Amino acid sequence: MIMDRIALFLTIIGALNLGAVGIFKYDVIAHVAGSAQHGAARVLYTIIGLAGIWCISLMFRERETQEQPKEPAKTY
């Protein structure tokens, strides 16, 4: 599902941003948006947070299994 991939991508971006804040004390999103208090940064943080909430549902979903193709019967 495309929504799952978008949410996963945004969650990864958020995780990398938090890693940069923790290791380097550098907030990439705040830098791109102008500052952490700027409206654009708040919107990005909110979207990434919602993507994280969406990704929680991925943990509890049933996974679809694909059937393995059957080998053709051998004829002798």
PDB file with SEQRES, HELIX, SHEET and CRYST1 records, atoms N, CA, C and O in Angstrom:
SEQRES   1 A   76  MET ILE MET ASP ARG ILE ALA LEU PHE LEU THR ILE ILE          
SEQRES   2 A   76  GLY ALA LEU ASN LEU GLY ALA VAL GLY ILE PHE LYS TYR          
SEQRES   3 A   76  ASP VAL ILE ALA HIS VAL ALA GLY SER ALA GLN HIS GLY          
SEQRES   4 A   76  ALA ALA ARG VAL LEU TYR THR ILE ILE GLY LEU ALA GLY          
SEQRES   5 A   76  ILE TRP CYS ILE SER LEU MET PHE ARG GLU ARG GLU THR          
SEQRES   6 A   76  GLN GLU GLN PRO LYS GLU PRO ALA LYS THR TYR                  
HELIX    1 AA1 ILE A    2  PHE A   24  1                                  23    
HELIX    2 AA2 VAL A   28  ALA A   33  1                                   6    
HELIX    3 AA3 GLY A   39  PHE A   60  1                                  22    
CRYST1    1.000    1.000    1.000  90.00  90.00  90.00 P 1           1          
ATOM      1  N   MET A   1       0.842  -1.167   0.000  1.00  0.00           N  
ATOM      2  CA  MET A   1       0.000   0.000   0.000  1.00  0.00           C  
ATOM      3  C   MET A   1       0.900   1.247   0.000  1.00  0.00           C  
ATOM      4  O   MET A   1       1.881   1.314   0.740  1.00  0.00           O  
ATOM      5  N   ILE A   2       0.560   2.202  -0.816  1.00  0.00           N  
ATOM      6  CA  ILE A   2       1.389   3.388  -0.976  1.00  0.00           C  
ATOM      7  C   ILE A   2       1.432   4.215   0.314  1.00  0.00           C  
ATOM      8  O   ILE A   2       2.459   4.812   0.635  1.00  0.00           O  
ATOM      9  N   MET A   3       0.320   4.249   1.048  1.00  0.00           N  
ATOM     10  CA  MET A   3       0.291   5.023   2.299  1.00  0.00           C  
ATOM     11  C   MET A   3       1.285   4.446   3.315  1.00  0.00           C  
ATOM     12  O   MET A   3       1.920   5.191   4.062  1.00  0.00           O  
ATOM     13  N   ASP A   4       1.410   3.137   3.336  1.00  0.00           N  
ATOM     14  CA  ASP A   4       2.371   2.503   4.244  1.00  0.00           C  
ATOM     15  C   ASP A   4       3.799   2.923   3.909  1.00  0.00           C  
ATOM     16  O   ASP A   4       4.593   3.212   4.804  1.00  0.00           O  
ATOM     17  N   ARG A   5       4.113   2.956   2.643  1.00  0.00           N  
ATOM     18  CA  ARG A   5       5.466   3.327   2.219  1.00  0.00           C  
ATOM     19  C   ARG A   5       5.765   4.795   2.523  1.00  0.00           C  
ATOM     20  O   ARG A   5       6.869   5.129   2.953  1.00  0.00           O  
ATOM     21  N   ILE A   6       4.786   5.665   2.301  1.00  0.00           N  
ATOM     22  CA  ILE A   6       4.978   7.085   2.601  1.00  0.00           C  
ATOM     23  C   ILE A   6       5.184   7.279   4.101  1.00  0.00           C  
ATOM     24  O   ILE A   6       6.080   8.010   4.525  1.00  0.00           O  
ATOM     25  N   ALA A   7       4.352   6.622   4.894  1.00  0.00           N  
ATOM     26  CA  ALA A   7       4.472   6.734   6.350  1.00  0.00           C  
ATOM     27  C   ALA A   7       5.809   6.192   6.831  1.00  0.00           C  
ATOM     28  O   ALA A   7       6.439   6.784   7.707  1.00  0.00           O  
ATOM     29  N   LEU A   8       6.239   5.093   6.278  1.00  0.00           N  
ATOM     30  CA  LEU A   8       7.526   4.520   6.667  1.00  0.00           C  
ATOM     31  C   LEU A   8       8.673   5.447   6.293  1.00  0.00           C  
ATOM     32  O   LEU A   8       9.606   5.630   7.075  1.00  0.00           O  
ATOM     33  N   PHE A   9       8.609   6.035   5.096  1.00  0.00           N  
ATOM     34  CA  PHE A   9       9.633   6.979   4.652  1.00  0.00           C  
ATOM     35  C   PHE A   9       9.700   8.183   5.592  1.00  0.00           C  
ATOM     36  O   PHE A   9      10.784   8.581   6.017  1.00  0.00           O  
ATOM     37  N   LEU A  10       8.541   8.760   5.916  1.00  0.00           N  
ATOM     38  CA  LEU A  10       8.520   9.920   6.808  1.00  0.00           C  
ATOM     39  C   LEU A  10       9.002   9.570   8.210  1.00  0.00           C  
ATOM     40  O   LEU A  10       9.664  10.380   8.859  1.00  0.00           O  
ATOM     41  N   THR A  11       8.679   8.382   8.676  1.00  0.00           N  
ATOM     42  CA  THR A  11       9.134   7.947   9.991  1.00  0.00           C  
ATOM     43  C   THR A  11      10.647   7.775  10.006  1.00  0.00           C  
ATOM     44  O   THR A  11      11.297   8.115  10.995  1.00  0.00           O  
ATOM     45  N   ILE A  12      11.207   7.262   8.940  1.00  0.00           N  
ATOM     46  CA  ILE A  12      12.664   7.131   8.834  1.00  0.00           C  
ATOM     47  C   ILE A  12      13.311   8.511   8.827  1.00  0.00           C  
ATOM     48  O   ILE A  12      14.334   8.716   9.480  1.00  0.00           O  
ATOM     49  N   ILE A  13      12.723   9.464   8.093  1.00  0.00           N  
ATOM     50  CA  ILE A  13      13.244  10.833   8.081  1.00  0.00           C  
ATOM     51  C   ILE A  13      13.225  11.406   9.499  1.00  0.00           C  
ATOM     52  O   ILE A  13      14.191  12.030   9.937  1.00  0.00           O  
ATOM     53  N   GLY A  14      12.132  11.192  10.201  1.00  0.00           N  
ATOM     54  CA  GLY A  14      12.021  11.678  11.583  1.00  0.00           C  
ATOM     55  C   GLY A  14      13.050  11.035  12.502  1.00  0.00           C  
ATOM     56  O   GLY A  14      13.631  11.701  13.359  1.00  0.00           O  
ATOM     57  N   ALA A  15      13.271   9.744  12.321  1.00  0.00           N  
ATOM     58  CA  ALA A  15      14.256   9.051  13.150  1.00  0.00           C  
ATOM     59  C   ALA A  15      15.670   9.554  12.866  1.00  0.00           C  
ATOM     60  O   ALA A  15      16.465   9.740  13.787  1.00  0.00           O  
ATOM     61  N   LEU A  16      15.977   9.773  11.593  1.00  0.00           N  
ATOM     62  CA  LEU A  16      17.298  10.306  11.252  1.00  0.00           C  
ATOM     63  C   LEU A  16      17.471  11.720  11.809  1.00  0.00           C  
ATOM     64  O   LEU A  16      18.555  12.082  12.265  1.00  0.00           O  
ATOM     65  N   ASN A  17      16.407  12.511  11.771  1.00  0.00           N  
ATOM     66  CA  ASN A  17      16.474  13.860  12.329  1.00  0.00           C  
ATOM     67  C   ASN A  17      16.730  13.802  13.837  1.00  0.00           C  
ATOM     68  O   ASN A  17      17.557  14.549  14.358  1.00  0.00           O  
ATOM     69  N   LEU A  18      16.026  12.921  14.528  1.00  0.00           N  
ATOM     70  CA  LEU A  18      16.247  12.786  15.974  1.00  0.00           C  
ATOM     71  C   LEU A  18      17.655  12.282  16.270  1.00  0.00           C  
ATOM     72  O   LEU A  18      18.264  12.691  17.259  1.00  0.00           O  
ATOM     73  N   GLY A  19      18.171  11.406  15.431  1.00  0.00           N  
ATOM     74  CA  GLY A  19      19.551  10.955  15.595  1.00  0.00           C  
ATOM     75  C   GLY A  19      20.527  12.106  15.433  1.00  0.00           C  
ATOM     76  O   GLY A  19      21.495  12.211  16.185  1.00  0.00           O  
ATOM     77  N   ALA A  20      20.277  12.973  14.452  1.00  0.00           N  
ATOM     78  CA  ALA A  20      21.147  14.138  14.245  1.00  0.00           C  
ATOM     79  C   ALA A  20      21.065  15.096  15.426  1.00  0.00           C  
ATOM     80  O   ALA A  20      22.068  15.689  15.823  1.00  0.00           O  
ATOM     81  N   VAL A  21      19.866  15.247  15.984  1.00  0.00           N  
ATOM     82  CA  VAL A  21      19.718  16.110  17.162  1.00  0.00           C  
ATOM     83  C   VAL A  21      20.466  15.509  18.341  1.00  0.00           C  
ATOM     84  O   VAL A  21      21.157  16.222  19.068  1.00  0.00           O  
ATOM     85  N   GLY A  22      20.333  14.215  18.534  1.00  0.00           N  
ATOM     86  CA  GLY A  22      20.982  13.565  19.672  1.00  0.00           C  
ATOM     87  C   GLY A  22      22.498  13.531  19.571  1.00  0.00           C  
ATOM     88  O   GLY A  22      23.189  13.736  20.569  1.00  0.00           O  
ATOM     89  N   ILE A  23      23.015  13.278  18.397  1.00  0.00           N  
ATOM     90  CA  ILE A  23      24.466  13.128  18.231  1.00  0.00           C  
ATOM     91  C   ILE A  23      25.151  14.471  17.983  1.00  0.00           C  
ATOM     92  O   ILE A  23      26.170  14.785  18.599  1.00  0.00           O  
ATOM     93  N   PHE A  24      24.575  15.256  17.073  1.00  0.00           N  
ATOM     94  CA  PHE A  24      25.252  16.481  16.626  1.00  0.00           C  
ATOM     95  C   PHE A  24      24.612  17.770  17.138  1.00  0.00           C  
ATOM     96  O   PHE A  24      25.133  18.859  16.898  1.00  0.00           O  
ATOM     97  N   LYS A  25      23.480  17.652  17.845  1.00  0.00           N  
ATOM     98  CA  LYS A  25      22.707  18.820  18.284  1.00  0.00           C  
ATOM     99  C   LYS A  25      22.337  19.699  17.084  1.00  0.00           C  
ATOM    100  O   LYS A  25      22.408  20.926  17.150  1.00  0.00           O  
ATOM    101  N   TYR A  26      21.943  19.046  15.995  1.00  0.00           N  
ATOM    102  CA  TYR A  26      21.592  19.740  14.765  1.00  0.00           C  
ATOM    103  C   TYR A  26      20.231  19.239  14.287  1.00  0.00           C  
ATOM    104  O   TYR A  26      20.080  18.061  13.963  1.00  0.00           O  
ATOM    105  N   ASP A  27      19.259  20.117  14.243  1.00  0.00           N  
ATOM    106  CA  ASP A  27      17.903  19.776  13.816  1.00  0.00           C  
ATOM    107  C   ASP A  27      17.750  20.103  12.335  1.00  0.00           C  
ATOM    108  O   ASP A  27      17.621  21.269  11.962  1.00  0.00           O  
ATOM    109  N   VAL A  28      17.765  19.075  11.495  1.00  0.00           N  
ATOM    110  CA  VAL A  28      17.705  19.251  10.048  1.00  0.00           C  
ATOM    111  C   VAL A  28      16.373  19.887   9.638  1.00  0.00           C  
ATOM    112  O   VAL A  28      16.353  20.788   8.799  1.00  0.00           O  
ATOM    113  N   ILE A  29      15.277  19.434  10.214  1.00  0.00           N  
ATOM    114  CA  ILE A  29      13.965  19.960   9.852  1.00  0.00           C  
ATOM    115  C   ILE A  29      13.862  21.440  10.204  1.00  0.00           C  
ATOM    116  O   ILE A  29      13.353  22.235   9.414  1.00  0.00           O  
ATOM    117  N   ALA A  30      14.340  21.808  11.381  1.00  0.00           N  
ATOM    118  CA  ALA A  30      14.316  23.223  11.775  1.00  0.00           C  
ATOM    119  C   ALA A  30      15.195  24.047  10.842  1.00  0.00           C  
ATOM    120  O   ALA A  30      14.857  25.183  10.511  1.00  0.00           O  
ATOM    121  N   HIS A  31      16.308  23.485  10.424  1.00  0.00           N  
ATOM    122  CA  HIS A  31      17.199  24.205   9.508  1.00  0.00           C  
ATOM    123  C   HIS A  31      16.523  24.429   8.154  1.00  0.00           C  
ATOM    124  O   HIS A  31      16.611  25.519   7.589  1.00  0.00           O  
ATOM    125  N   VAL A  32      15.860  23.416   7.642  1.00  0.00           N  
ATOM    126  CA  VAL A  32      15.185  23.524   6.349  1.00  0.00           C  
ATOM    127  C   VAL A  32      14.012  24.502   6.437  1.00  0.00           C  
ATOM    128  O   VAL A  32      13.776  25.273   5.507  1.00  0.00           O  
ATOM    129  N   ALA A  33      13.277  24.473   7.553  1.00  0.00           N  
ATOM    130  CA  ALA A  33      12.078  25.299   7.689  1.00  0.00           C  
ATOM    131  C   ALA A  33      12.380  26.708   8.191  1.00  0.00           C  
ATOM    132  O   ALA A  33      11.488  27.555   8.162  1.00  0.00           O  
ATOM    133  N   GLY A  34      13.559  26.985   8.635  1.00  0.00           N  
ATOM    134  CA  GLY A  34      13.898  28.314   9.143  1.00  0.00           C  
ATOM    135  C   GLY A  34      14.199  28.298  10.617  1.00  0.00           C  
ATOM    136  O   GLY A  34      15.224  28.832  11.041  1.00  0.00           O  
ATOM    137  N   SER A  35      13.336  27.699  11.413  1.00  0.00           N  
ATOM    138  CA  SER A  35      13.572  27.502  12.849  1.00  0.00           C  
ATOM    139  C   SER A  35      12.547  26.507  13.364  1.00  0.00           C  
ATOM    140  O   SER A  35      11.544  26.237  12.705  1.00  0.00           O  
ATOM    141  N   ALA A  36      12.805  25.968  14.539  1.00  0.00           N  
ATOM    142  CA  ALA A  36      11.895  24.972  15.109  1.00  0.00           C  
ATOM    143  C   ALA A  36      10.548  25.593  15.464  1.00  0.00           C  
ATOM    144  O   ALA A  36       9.540  24.889  15.518  1.00  0.00           O  
ATOM    145  N   GLN A  37      10.518  26.897  15.707  1.00  0.00           N  
ATOM    146  CA  GLN A  37       9.279  27.575  16.088  1.00  0.00           C  
ATOM    147  C   GLN A  37       8.476  28.044  14.872  1.00  0.00           C  
ATOM    148  O   GLN A  37       7.326  28.460  15.016  1.00  0.00           O  
ATOM    149  N   HIS A  38       9.062  27.983  13.693  1.00  0.00           N  
ATOM    150  CA  HIS A  38       8.399  28.419  12.466  1.00  0.00           C  
ATOM    151  C   HIS A  38       7.235  27.490  12.160  1.00  0.00           C  
ATOM    152  O   HIS A  38       7.286  26.299  12.468  1.00  0.00           O  
ATOM    153  N   GLY A  39       6.199  28.025  11.561  1.00  0.00           N  
ATOM    154  CA  GLY A  39       5.000  27.244  11.250  1.00  0.00           C  
ATOM    155  C   GLY A  39       5.274  26.056  10.351  1.00  0.00           C  
ATOM    156  O   GLY A  39       4.679  24.992  10.523  1.00  0.00           O  
ATOM    157  N   ALA A  40       6.181  26.234   9.383  1.00  0.00           N  
ATOM    158  CA  ALA A  40       6.482  25.130   8.462  1.00  0.00           C  
ATOM    159  C   ALA A  40       7.116  23.961   9.200  1.00  0.00           C  
ATOM    160  O   ALA A  40       6.816  22.802   8.910  1.00  0.00           O  
ATOM    161  N   ALA A  41       7.988  24.260  10.148  1.00  0.00           N  
ATOM    162  CA  ALA A  41       8.626  23.190  10.927  1.00  0.00           C  
ATOM    163  C   ALA A  41       7.591  22.460  11.769  1.00  0.00           C  
ATOM    164  O   ALA A  41       7.634  21.236  11.891  1.00  0.00           O  
ATOM    165  N   ARG A  42       6.674  23.203  12.341  1.00  0.00           N  
ATOM    166  CA  ARG A  42       5.631  22.566  13.165  1.00  0.00           C  
ATOM    167  C   ARG A  42       4.751  21.653  12.312  1.00  0.00           C  
ATOM    168  O   ARG A  42       4.345  20.582  12.761  1.00  0.00           O  
ATOM    169  N   VAL A  43       4.460  22.079  11.085  1.00  0.00           N  
ATOM    170  CA  VAL A  43       3.663  21.239  10.182  1.00  0.00           C  
ATOM    171  C   VAL A  43       4.439  19.972   9.840  1.00  0.00           C  
ATOM    172  O   VAL A  43       3.870  18.880   9.854  1.00  0.00           O  
ATOM    173  N   LEU A  44       5.726  20.098   9.535  1.00  0.00           N  
ATOM    174  CA  LEU A  44       6.541  18.916   9.217  1.00  0.00           C  
ATOM    175  C   LEU A  44       6.622  17.968  10.409  1.00  0.00           C  
ATOM    176  O   LEU A  44       6.497  16.754  10.246  1.00  0.00           O  
ATOM    177  N   TYR A  45       6.829  18.518  11.610  1.00  0.00           N  
ATOM    178  CA  TYR A  45       6.874  17.669  12.805  1.00  0.00           C  
ATOM    179  C   TYR A  45       5.547  16.938  13.001  1.00  0.00           C  
ATOM    180  O   TYR A  45       5.532  15.765  13.372  1.00  0.00           O  
ATOM    181  N   THR A  46       4.442  17.623  12.754  1.00  0.00           N  
ATOM    182  CA  THR A  46       3.124  17.006  12.911  1.00  0.00           C  
ATOM    183  C   THR A  46       2.911  15.896  11.900  1.00  0.00           C  
ATOM    184  O   THR A  46       2.416  14.825  12.250  1.00  0.00           O  
ATOM    185  N   ILE A  47       3.280  16.139  10.648  1.00  0.00           N  
ATOM    186  CA  ILE A  47       3.128  15.112   9.606  1.00  0.00           C  
ATOM    187  C   ILE A  47       3.979  13.891   9.924  1.00  0.00           C  
ATOM    188  O   ILE A  47       3.526  12.758   9.763  1.00  0.00           O  
ATOM    189  N   ILE A  48       5.204  14.114  10.373  1.00  0.00           N  
ATOM    190  CA  ILE A  48       6.084  12.994  10.725  1.00  0.00           C  
ATOM    191  C   ILE A  48       5.535  12.237  11.928  1.00  0.00           C  
ATOM    192  O   ILE A  48       5.612  11.009  11.980  1.00  0.00           O  
ATOM    193  N   GLY A  49       4.982  12.965  12.896  1.00  0.00           N  
ATOM    194  CA  GLY A  49       4.358  12.308  14.052  1.00  0.00           C  
ATOM    195  C   GLY A  49       3.173  11.456  13.648  1.00  0.00           C  
ATOM    196  O   GLY A  49       3.013  10.339  14.141  1.00  0.00           O  
ATOM    197  N   LEU A  50       2.335  11.974  12.753  1.00  0.00           N  
ATOM    198  CA  LEU A  50       1.193  11.193  12.266  1.00  0.00           C  
ATOM    199  C   LEU A  50       1.653   9.961  11.491  1.00  0.00           C  
ATOM    200  O   LEU A  50       1.031   8.902  11.570  1.00  0.00           O  
ATOM    201  N   ALA A  51       2.740  10.105  10.747  1.00  0.00           N  
ATOM    202  CA  ALA A  51       3.291   8.952  10.027  1.00  0.00           C  
ATOM    203  C   ALA A  51       3.760   7.886  11.008  1.00  0.00           C  
ATOM    204  O   ALA A  51       3.588   6.691  10.766  1.00  0.00           O  
ATOM    205  N   GLY A  52       4.352   8.323  12.119  1.00  0.00           N  
ATOM    206  CA  GLY A  52       4.770   7.367  13.144  1.00  0.00           C  
ATOM    207  C   GLY A  52       3.590   6.617  13.735  1.00  0.00           C  
ATOM    208  O   GLY A  52       3.662   5.411  13.975  1.00  0.00           O  
ATOM    209  N   ILE A  53       2.499   7.343  13.969  1.00  0.00           N  
ATOM    210  CA  ILE A  53       1.290   6.693  14.492  1.00  0.00           C  
ATOM    211  C   ILE A  53       0.754   5.691  13.474  1.00  0.00           C  
ATOM    212  O   ILE A  53       0.323   4.600  13.848  1.00  0.00           O  
ATOM    213  N   TRP A  54       0.778   6.048  12.198  1.00  0.00           N  
ATOM    214  CA  TRP A  54       0.330   5.129  11.140  1.00  0.00           C  
ATOM    215  C   TRP A  54       1.187   3.861  11.148  1.00  0.00           C  
ATOM    216  O   TRP A  54       0.672   2.756  10.974  1.00  0.00           O  
ATOM    217  N   CYS A  55       2.504   4.029  11.354  1.00  0.00           N  
ATOM    218  CA  CYS A  55       3.411   2.880  11.339  1.00  0.00           C  
ATOM    219  C   CYS A  55       3.164   1.923  12.500  1.00  0.00           C  
ATOM    220  O   CYS A  55       3.515   0.746  12.419  1.00  0.00           O  
ATOM    221  N   ILE A  56       2.565   2.417  13.572  1.00  0.00           N  
ATOM    222  CA  ILE A  56       2.199   1.509  14.669  1.00  0.00           C  
ATOM    223  C   ILE A  56       1.242   0.441  14.154  1.00  0.00           C  
ATOM    224  O   ILE A  56       1.319  -0.718  14.562  1.00  0.00           O  
ATOM    225  N   SER A  57       0.342   0.833  13.257  1.00  0.00           N  
ATOM    226  CA  SER A  57      -0.619  -0.142  12.723  1.00  0.00           C  
ATOM    227  C   SER A  57       0.072  -1.232  11.909  1.00  0.00           C  
ATOM    228  O   SER A  57      -0.454  -2.338  11.784  1.00  0.00           O  
ATOM    229  N   LEU A  58       1.249  -0.928  11.354  1.00  0.00           N  
ATOM    230  CA  LEU A  58       1.971  -1.942  10.579  1.00  0.00           C  
ATOM    231  C   LEU A  58       2.393  -3.118  11.454  1.00  0.00           C  
ATOM    232  O   LEU A  58       2.491  -4.250  10.981  1.00  0.00           O  
ATOM    233  N   MET A  59       2.640  -2.846  12.720  1.00  0.00           N  
ATOM    234  CA  MET A  59       3.078  -3.917  13.624  1.00  0.00           C  
ATOM    235  C   MET A  59       1.980  -4.941  13.879  1.00  0.00           C  
ATOM    236  O   MET A  59       2.270  -6.104  14.159  1.00  0.00           O  
ATOM    237  N   PHE A  60       0.725  -4.520  13.787  1.00  0.00           N  
ATOM    238  CA  PHE A  60      -0.381  -5.390  14.169  1.00  0.00           C  
ATOM    239  C   PHE A  60      -1.169  -5.942  12.988  1.00  0.00           C  
ATOM    240  O   PHE A  60      -2.165  -6.641  13.177  1.00  0.00           O  
ATOM    241  N   ARG A  61      -0.737  -5.638  11.795  1.00  0.00           N  
ATOM    242  CA  ARG A  61      -1.450  -6.139  10.617  1.00  0.00           C  
ATOM    243  C   ARG A  61      -1.021  -7.549  10.266  1.00  0.00           C  
ATOM    244  O   ARG A  61       0.123  -7.953  10.474  1.00  0.00           O  
ATOM    245  N   GLU A  62      -1.974  -8.276   9.728  1.00  0.00           N  
ATOM    246  CA  GLU A  62      -1.668  -9.615   9.215  1.00  0.00           C  
ATOM    247  C   GLU A  62      -0.869  -9.449   7.936  1.00  0.00           C  
ATOM    248  O   GLU A  62      -1.174  -8.588   7.110  1.00  0.00           O  
ATOM    249  N   ARG A  63       0.126 -10.254   7.780  1.00  0.00           N  
ATOM    250  CA  ARG A  63       0.936 -10.188   6.577  1.00  0.00           C  
ATOM    251  C   ARG A  63       0.383 -11.155   5.543  1.00  0.00           C  
ATOM    252  O   ARG A  63       0.003 -12.283   5.856  1.00  0.00           O  
ATOM    253  N   GLU A  64       0.350 -10.688   4.313  1.00  0.00           N  
ATOM    254  CA  GLU A  64      -0.105 -11.545   3.239  1.00  0.00           C  
ATOM    255  C   GLU A  64       1.046 -12.439   2.821  1.00  0.00           C  
ATOM    256  O   GLU A  64       2.162 -11.970   2.600  1.00  0.00           O  
ATOM    257  N   THR A  65       0.773 -13.710   2.715  1.00  0.00           N  
ATOM    258  CA  THR A  65       1.807 -14.635   2.278  1.00  0.00           C  
ATOM    259  C   THR A  65       1.532 -15.006   0.831  1.00  0.00           C  
ATOM    260  O   THR A  65       0.388 -15.216   0.426  1.00  0.00           O  
ATOM    261  N   GLN A  66       2.591 -15.080   0.079  1.00  0.00           N  
ATOM    262  CA  GLN A  66       2.446 -15.474  -1.307  1.00  0.00           C  
ATOM    263  C   GLN A  66       2.692 -16.966  -1.406  1.00  0.00           C  
ATOM    264  O   GLN A  66       3.620 -17.511  -0.808  1.00  0.00           O  
ATOM    265  N   GLU A  67       1.832 -17.609  -2.178  1.00  0.00           N  
ATOM    266  CA  GLU A  67       1.985 -19.048  -2.341  1.00  0.00           C  
ATOM    267  C   GLU A  67       3.198 -19.339  -3.204  1.00  0.00           C  
ATOM    268  O   GLU A  67       3.458 -18.650  -4.191  1.00  0.00           O  
ATOM    269  N   GLN A  68       3.932 -20.363  -2.820  1.00  0.00           N  
ATOM    270  CA  GLN A  68       5.074 -20.789  -3.622  1.00  0.00           C  
ATOM    271  C   GLN A  68       4.535 -21.533  -4.835  1.00  0.00           C  
ATOM    272  O   GLN A  68       3.615 -22.343  -4.715  1.00  0.00           O  
ATOM    273  N   PRO A  69       5.104 -21.259  -5.996  1.00  0.00           N  
ATOM    274  CA  PRO A  69       4.632 -21.976  -7.193  1.00  0.00           C  
ATOM    275  C   PRO A  69       4.909 -23.477  -7.054  1.00  0.00           C  
ATOM    276  O   PRO A  69       5.969 -23.901  -6.594  1.00  0.00           O  
ATOM    277  N   LYS A  70       3.926 -24.245  -7.464  1.00  0.00           N  
ATOM    278  CA  LYS A  70       4.073 -25.702  -7.390  1.00  0.00           C  
ATOM    279  C   LYS A  70       4.957 -26.151  -8.538  1.00  0.00           C  
ATOM    280  O   LYS A  70       4.883 -25.628  -9.649  1.00  0.00           O  
ATOM    281  N   GLU A  71       5.800 -27.141  -8.238  1.00  0.00           N  
ATOM    282  CA  GLU A  71       6.649 -27.696  -9.280  1.00  0.00           C  
ATOM    283  C   GLU A  71       5.782 -28.547 -10.197  1.00  0.00           C  
ATOM    284  O   GLU A  71       4.891 -29.266  -9.744  1.00  0.00           O  
ATOM    285  N   PRO A  72       6.055 -28.455 -11.476  1.00  0.00           N  
ATOM    286  CA  PRO A  72       5.253 -29.286 -12.394  1.00  0.00           C  
ATOM    287  C   PRO A  72       5.512 -30.766 -12.133  1.00  0.00           C  
ATOM    288  O   PRO A  72       6.615 -31.165 -11.762  1.00  0.00           O  
ATOM    289  N   ALA A  73       4.486 -31.554 -12.332  1.00  0.00           N  
ATOM    290  CA  ALA A  73       4.614 -32.991 -12.133  1.00  0.00           C  
ATOM    291  C   ALA A  73       5.597 -33.564 -13.166  1.00  0.00           C  
ATOM    292  O   ALA A  73       5.577 -33.207 -14.344  1.00  0.00           O  
ATOM    293  N   LYS A  74       6.436 -34.448 -12.684  1.00  0.00           N  
ATOM    294  CA  LYS A  74       7.411 -35.075 -13.577  1.00  0.00           C  
ATOM    295  C   LYS A  74       6.742 -36.223 -14.330  1.00  0.00           C  
ATOM    296  O   LYS A  74       6.051 -37.052 -13.738  1.00  0.00           O  
ATOM    297  N   THR A  75       6.949 -36.253 -15.580  1.00  0.00           N  
ATOM    298  CA  THR A  75       6.415 -37.356 -16.389  1.00  0.00           C  
ATOM    299  C   THR A  75       7.566 -38.227 -16.854  1.00  0.00           C  
ATOM    300  O   THR A  75       8.584 -37.724 -17.330  1.00  0.00           O  
ATOM    301  N   TYR A  76       7.406 -39.496 -16.719  1.00  0.00           N  
ATOM    302  CA  TYR A  76       8.462 -40.424 -17.113  1.00  0.00           C  
ATOM    303  C   TYR A  76       8.074 -41.217 -18.297  1.00  0.00           C  
ATOM    304  O   TYR A  76       8.851 -42.051 -18.764  1.00  0.00           O  
TER     305      TYR A  76                                                      
END                                                                             
